[in-house]
Amino acid sequence: MFDKISSGIKEFLDRFGRKGLLTKKDIEDGLEFFKKILISSDVNIKVAKEILRRVKKEAEKEESLKSLVPQEQMTKILYEELIRILGKTYPLKISSIPPTEIILFGIQGSGKTTTSGKLALYLQRRGYRVLLVPLDLKRPGAIEQLKEISEKVESKFFFEENKNVYSLIKKAKNFSKKNGIDFIIYDTPGRLHIDKEMMQELKDIRDEIKPKETLLVASALLGQGSVDIAIEFKRKVGLTGIIATKVDGDSKGGSILSMKFVTGVPIKFIGTGEKMEDFSEFDPESFAGRIMGFGDIKGLIKKIERVKEEREKITIKKMEKFDLNLFLSQMETIEKMGGFSSLLSHIPGVPAGFNVDEKEIKRMKAIVQSMTKRERKHPEIIDGSRKRRIAMGSGTSVNEINKLLKNFKMMKQMMGNKNLDKIIRRGGLL
């Protein structure tokens, strides 16, 4: 599911994993590459431009570049902007006086009849009594198919021979009231959105029923075509929601990203397989995570927020230069978050099961804590006798102290005084 766009997003984010300080040129180059990924994944051009605009705006904010390496920050930004594009969760509208009537529209082959059964099962599992009514009277096969599906999901089914569609609707309404039905789902004839006469028939059916919900069943496999279909159905018959079907076979994901933003019509459900149970409410957060190819994207965002909170507690501005006091503060922040291994488990690109020796982190912390304030501020004064004292106080060896001081010196040299302030403001060692 969404293999194409997920791999493209991973490649886009990996570009930032190789960066130190993020620049506007890095952002522009990365977004130019990402634009190609979006277009090749059937994302509507209008939607693609909006995603790029929003990500660029957030990425260039100074506060959004603090605390974490660029890859993590871009991951957070992209995830949150995808959710905004997808919209929120929209539950079904329910009539105050039953039955609640729902019409399913769609072109032939979209999976409309099967979706009628899936929706019926979804509602029945929540304690509702559901009636399925076929309105495609010109195709006897469609009537029989819906009847078989109703038996499979154990819902009520209503049909009478030799009735026109309007008479059948009236009879179904009366049947529902007499039998305590909570929901009526009408399976309408599949219609080409470009055929004016056929679309007028659907509009007449909608006007007769006066439903609480008019839902378009749209196949995700049609890509940009599904967006065009949604636009026309909204304009000609009116829609309150969309059910995206065959999502499990969609390697691109562009149509679902586009439909809500372009049409203004919310996606309410998705079909993710052939089984009747493969049907669920549309969850933008979960969907954004799937698109991005991450298992625990929500966990990652929580970690990032926690890092920001800890970052604010560190008074870095009072320090004139990078020293072992800052080094210790950063290690304590990481410990409060559960350690390096806990943080890395949520970061894209880190293999599952990858671990950091947390004992070594504790030893490093113990070494710094065993130093005097002057030694932390001026590690260059730490000679042989001081090292032996620190080793004894921290329960480590002189070799471990030499290793820590060597690595610290290398880090300081790599940073350079010129860029030090920027690095500290944007998260230091994190």
N, C-alpha and C positions, 0 to 999 in steps of 0.2 A: 504494500500500500504506500503510495507516494514516493516510491524509490527515486524517481528522477529528480523531483524538486528537493527531496531530503538530502541527496548526495550533493546537489548544487549548493544548497545552503551550508552544508558542512565545509565544502571547499571554500566558500565565501568567508566563513568564520575562521577557518584555518589560516587565512591570509593575515589575520590580526594576531594570531598566536605567535607569529614570528617578529612582532613589533615590540619595541621598548616604549618610547614615547609616541603616542598617537598624534599624527598631524592631519591638517585639513586635506592635504594631498593624499594621504593614506585613505582617508574616508572617501574622497572623490573617486580614486582609482578602484577601491573596493566596490563602491556602489555602481560604477560603470559595468563591472563584471557581473554584479548581482542583477542588474537590469536584464542582461542577456538570459540569465537563469529564469527569471520571472516570465519573460516573453516566450521562451521555449517550453515553459510549463503551462501554456494556455491561460496565463493571467491576462485579463483584459488590460489594454494599454493604459487606460485611464486609472485603473487600480494600481498598476505597476508604478506609474509616476507618483501616485499619492503615497504608496509605501516608501518609495525612495525619498520623497520630500520629508516625510515624517521622521524616518530613520536619520537622515542627514541633520535635521534640526536638533534632534535629541543628542546625537553623537557629538555635535560641536559645542554643546553646553559644557562649561568647565566643571560644574558640579557632577555631571554624569560620567566624567572621566577620572574621578577619584577612586581610591581604595583597591581597585582590581586591575589586572592586566587587561589590555584592550579586547582580547577575545571574549572574556567573560562579560565585559560591559556591553559589547556589541550584541552578544547573545541575549542579554536582558532587554536591551532596547528593541531588538527585532521581535522577540517574543511578545512584548507588551503592545507593540504597534500592530502586529498581526491580530491580536485579540480585539483591538479597537476597530480594525477593518472588518472583522467577522461579526462584530456586534455582541450583544449579550444573549443570555438564554431566554427564549420566549415560550412560556407554557401555553397549552391549548386554552382557548377561551371556552368557558362553560356557561350554558344558559342557566338563569336563576330558576326557570321552570323547565324540567325535562320534557322531551328529549333535546339534547344538544345535537344539531344537525351539521354534518361535515360533508362537503363535496370534494372529491378528488378529480382534478383535471390533469391532462397530459397528452402528449402525442402517442400514437400507437408504438408499442415496443419499449416504453419507458419503465415498465414494471408496475403499472398503475393497479391492476387487479390484484396482483400478489401483495402490493403494499396495502391495499384495503384490508386484507387478512392480517397482515403484520400489525397494522394500527389497531385492529379489533382485538388481537391477542394482547397487545400492550395495555389497552384500556381494561380488558377483562381481568388481567393480573392485578389491577388496582381496584378491583371490586365493582366495576361497572358492568351493566347488562348492555350488550351491543347488538344492533341489527344491521346486516349487510343487505343493500338493495342494488341490483343491477339496472342501469339505465341505458345500456347499449343493446337496444332491442333488435337491431338489424343484424347482430352477430350472435346466433344461438350458442356458438362455442364459448362466447364470453360469459353468457348467463350460466352455462353448465360449469365453467371454470370457477366462477365466484361461489357457486353452490358447493362445489367440492372443497374449496378453501374454507368456507364457513363450517363445514363438517369437521375439517381437520383442526380448526382452532376452537371448535365447539361454541360458535356464536349463533345467534338467530339469523335466519335468512328469509327474505320475503320477495315473492314474485307471483304474479298471476298472468296467465295466458290471455291473449286477445285484448290487452289493454294498451292504450297509448301512454307515452311517458308521463304526461301530466296526470292522468287517471291513476297510474301506478304510484306516483308520488303521494297523491291524496290518500290512497288506500294504505300506503306504508306509514304515513303519519298517524292515521287512525289505529292501525295495528299496534304501533308503539305505545300510544297512550293507554290502550286496553291491557297491554302486557308488561307495563312497568319498565319500558326500555329507557336507558339513560343516554345512549348515543345512537344516532343513525348515520351510517357511512354510505354515501351514494357513489357508486363506481360509474362514472360517465363514459360516453364513447370517446375513443382516442381520436383526436382531431389535429390536422395540420394547422399550425398557427398562421400560415399564409392564406388559408382558405376563408374568405370573409363569410360565406354562407354557413359553413360549418361552425365557425366561431360564434355567429349570431345564435345558432341553436343552443350552444352552451350558455350563452348569456340569458337566453329565455328560460332555460332550466334553472339557472341561479336565481332569477327573479321570481320564479314560481316557488322555489324552496325557501328562499330568504334564510340561508344558512348562517350559523355563527362563525364558521371557518370555511374558506375556499382555498384549498391547498393544491399547489402545482407539484406533480410528481415529475422530477427531472433527472435524467440519467447523467451521472458525473462523467461517463465515458465520452459524452459528446463535446467535452471541452468548452470552447467559446460558443459553440452552437447552443448549449444549454442556457447560456446567458441571453442570447438572442431570443430564444423561446420564452424565457421568463419575462423579458421586456414586452413581448407581444401579448402574452396571456394577461399580464397586468393591465396593459392598455385597453384590451378588447373585452375582457370579462371580469377583471378585478381579482386581486389575490390578497389573502391575509397571511400566507406563509408558504414555505417551500419544503418539500421532502426530497432530499438528494438520495438517489438510489445507485446501486452498483459501485459504491464507494470503494469496496474491497478490490475492484479491478482497475482502479484509477491510479496510475503511476505518477501523474502530474500534479493533481490537486488544485490546478488553476481555476477551474470552474466554480468550485465551492468558495474559494477566496474572493471570487469576483461577484457572484450573484447578489449577495446582500448589499454590497457597496453600490453596485450599478443600478439595481432596481429599487432599493430601499425596502424590499420585502425580506423579512427574516427567515432564516433556515430554522425550521422547528424540529425536524427529525432527519436521521440518516439511516439508510439501509446498508448493512455491511456484509451481507452474505446471502446464500440461497435459503437458509433455514428461516422459519417464521420467527424464531427468537433473535435473529440477526437484525435488530432494529432498536434504536435508542434515541433519546432526546439529544439534540445537538448541543454540545458543550464546547464553546469557543476556546476555553483554556486547554482542554484535552486535545482538541483538534489542532491547535497551534503547536502543541508539543509533538503530535504525530507528524505534522508537516516538517518540523525541524529535526525529527529523527532522534529525540531525546526521551529517555524513559522517565526521568524524574525532574522535569523542567521546573515544576513548582518548588521542589526542594532547593534547586539551584537559586531561584529568586529569593527564597527565604534566607539562604546563606549570604547572598549579596547584601541584603538589607541588614543582616546582623553585623556584617563587616563594617558597613557604613556607621552603624550605631557605635561600635567599638572605636572606630576611627575618630569619631567626634570627641571621645573622652581623652584622647592623647594630645597633650599640649605641645605639638611639634613646633609651633611658631616661636616658642621660647628658646629653642635650641639653635645655636648659631651654626652648627655643622653636624654632620652625621657621626654619631659616636655609639658606644656600646650601651648607653642609656636608651637610645632609640631602638637599637637592636633588641634589647630586653623587652621593651614595650610591645614590639611587634610579635615576639614569641609568646608573650602573655595573652595577647589578643587572640592568636591562633589557638592557644590552649583552651580559652573560654569557649571557642566555637567547636570544640570537640577534637582538635588536632588537625594536622595536615591531611591525614588519610581521610578523615570525615569530609573535609572541604574538597579534596581532589575527587572524591567519588561522585560529586555532582557536576564536575567540570567537563564539557564536551572534549572528546579526543583522548581522555585518560582511560586506559583499558580497565575493564571490570576486574576487581580483585587487586588492583595496584595499591601497594601500601608503602608508607614511609615509616622508618624506624622511629617511633615516638620516644623510645628510651633515649636515643641520641639527642633529640630535641630537649628532653629533660636535663640531660647532662650538660648541654650547652647553656641552658638557663641557670643551672646550679653553678657553673663556672663564673658566669657574669655576676651572679648574686654574691659570690664569695669575694668579689673585687671591692676595693674602696671606691667612693664616689670619684676621687681624683683619677684612679686607674681606669674607670669607665670613661671618663671624659678625655683622658690622655693615655690611651693604651700603649703609646710608645715608651712610657716609663717603666713598663713591666719587664724587669730583668730576671735573672735566674732565681734569686732568692724570693722574689715576689711570686714567681710561678710556682715554686715549691709550696709556699704558704697557701696560695689559691687552690692548688691541687689537693692539699690536705683538708682544706675547708670544704671543698666541693665533692670529695670522695672520688676524684678522677686522677689522671696522670698528667705529668708535664707534657708528654707527647700530645695529649688531647687538647691541652691549652695552646700549645704551639700551632696545632691544626686550626683551631678556632681563630686565633689571631692572624694567621696567614690568610685564611679565607676572607676574614673581615677586611684586611688590608687590600686584597684583590678587588673586592666589591667596591670599596671606597675609591680605588683608582679608576675602575671602570665607569663609575658614575661621574667623577670629575666635579669639582666645585661649581662649574658653570651650570650644569644641569641638575645639581643636587636639590635645589629648592623646588623645582618642578616635580621631580620624582617623589620627594617627601609629600608635597601637596596632593599628589595623585595616588598615594597609597604606599609609598616606600617599598619595602621588601615584598609586600603582597602584590 
